[in-house]
Amino acid sequence: MKSKLSFLVLILLVVFQSVNAQKLAFRLGAKVGANATKIDGQRFEDGFGLSYHAGFFSEIDFGKKIGIQPELLWSQSSTRAASFSSIGTLPGILPMSDVRLNYLQIPVLLRYSPASVITLLAGPQFSILTNPNENLLQNGERAFTSGDFAMVLGTQINLKAFRIYGRYNIGLNNINDFTQTERWKQQQIQLGIGLKF
């Protein structure tokens, strides 16, 4: 995880260095929205669980059409562990447990604006788990890894100071820290609004 975070920092440094002589447009804002999250894995119920996210974003434009959008978000993933009867037993996992994972998400997105009213977004996202969700396992064991790495693809509508956005996050890491026999990966759809300061 540290190497992936270092990679993100390196990308930012290279981008800033390469455009050092150019005039940048810089904006800050806040955002809030809803999450629909699914954990792929036979130990979890199929379908998306609803939760929310909130945080801050910046828009750094290198020209009229291209830029980057770093963000800092508190985001919750919500799902449910399936019952023993539907999946068979796995020692240690409690039946029908609610799973709520709180993450500090750090996306660094490439911005492309074919028109002033619309922006296309794509890039990596590093997430740091802030709660271990110890209610999923007996004896308070850790079920999930301390972080996740994802790719983000989305679009944003720009209405003066307001932003309306939707994005899809696909987890690339196995977040299962309990057993190596199964791979757990997250998918998340985010919808929300933002306000540029």
N, C-alpha and C positions, 0 to 999 in steps of 0.2 A: 504494500500500500504506500509506503514511503517513497518508493521509486516512481510510482504513478503521480503522486503529488509533486515530486521534484520535476517530473516531466512537464506538468502543467505550468509550474513556475518558469521553467526554461522556455516554454512556448511564449509566455507573456513577455519575458525579457527580450527575446528575439524580435517579437512584433514591435514592442516599444522602441527598441534600438533602431530597427529598420525605418521607422517613421519619425525619428527624432527631429528631423529637419522640417517636417511638414506641419502645417497648422491643424490641430486636432479640435474637434467639437466634443465637449464633455458634458454629460448630463447625469444627474442622480435622481432616484425615485424609490418609491415603496410599492409593494405589491402584496396581494392576498388572493387566495383561491382555493379550489377544491381539488382533491386527489382521488383517483380511482386506482387502487393498487391490487395487484395479483402476484402471489408467489407461486411460481411453477414448481411443482413437486407433489408426489403422491400423498404426502402427509398433510396437505392443505386442501381445503374446499375449493372447488372450481368456481370461478367468478371473481368479480372485483369488489373490494371493500372500500367504503367511502371514508375520507378523512380530509385534512386541510393542510395548507402551507401558508407561510407569511415571511416577508423579509424585504431585502433591499436589492436594487439593481443599479448598474451604471451603464451608460451608453457612450462608447468612445468611437467616434466616427473619424476615419482617415480621409474621407472624401464624401461626395454626395450619396454614394451607394454602398460603400463597404466600411465595416468597422468590427468591433468586438463588444460583447455584452457580458462582463463578469457579474456574478450575483452571489449573494449570501442568503440562504433560505433556511428557516426551520420548517421541517416537513415531517408529516406523520404517515406511516404505512399501516394499514389496518386490514387484517384478514382473520381467518379462523382455522385452527388445526382440526383436521377431520377426526371422526370418532374411530375407536378401535374396530368396531364392527364393520366399517366400510373399507378399511385398509389393512386389517390384520394388526397384530401387535408389534410394537417396537418398544423394548424395555425403556422406561424412563419418561416417555412422553405421556402427558396427561390427556385424557379424552376431551374433545370439544373445548379446547382452550382458545380464548380470544387472544389474538396476537396484535400488539400495538408497538411498533418500532418508531422511535423518534430519531430523526437524522438532521445533522447540519449539512446541507447540500451546498456544494460550491461548483456551479456550472460556469464554464468559460466558453461562450458561444460566439461563433462567427456570425456577423450581421450582414445581410445583403438586402438592400431596399430597391427593388425594381421601380417602385413609385414611392412618393413621400408617405402615402397612407398605409403601405404594407411593408413588412419586414419579414424575411425568411431567416430562421435561426437553426444552427447546427453546431454540434461540438461535444466535447467530453464533459463529464460531471463526476466529481469525487464526493462521496458522502461518508460522513463520520457518524457512527452509531452512538447516541448519547444515553440510551438505556438498554441494558442487556435482555430485557423481557424475561425475567427469571420465573414467571408464573407458567411458562410452557413446559418446563422440565421439573421432575421431582428433585429434591435436595438442592434447589437453586443453581443447578448447573447451567453453563452458558450454552445457548442453542445457536446463536448467530455470531458471525464474524464482526469485527469492530468497524468495518467499513465496506463500502461497495463502490464499484466503478461502472459507469454507465455511459451510453451515447444518447444524445438528445437531438430530436428533430421537431421543429415547430414553426408556427407562424404568429405574427403579431400585427394587429391593426392599430395604427397611430392616429388618434383624433385629438390634435393639439396636445394638451398636457396629459390626456388619458391614453392608456394602453389596454387593449383587450387581447388576450393571448390563449393559445392552446398548444400543447406540446406532448410528445410521446417520449418516454424514457425507457430504454431497454438495458437491463442490467447485464453486464458481461462476466461478473464474478460469481462463483459459488459462495453463497452467504451461509451455508450450513457449517457450523462449527462443532456440531454434535457427533456426526458420523460421516465417514467418507464414502459410504455406500450409496448415498443419494446426493443429487445436485439440486440446490434451491436457487432459483434466479427470480429477480423481481421484474415486473412490468408496471409502468405507471403512466396514467394519463393525467395531465394537469390542465385545468381551465381556470382563468382568473382575470383580474383587472389590476392595473397599475396606475400610479399617478406620478408624473414627472415633477420634481420640485422646481 
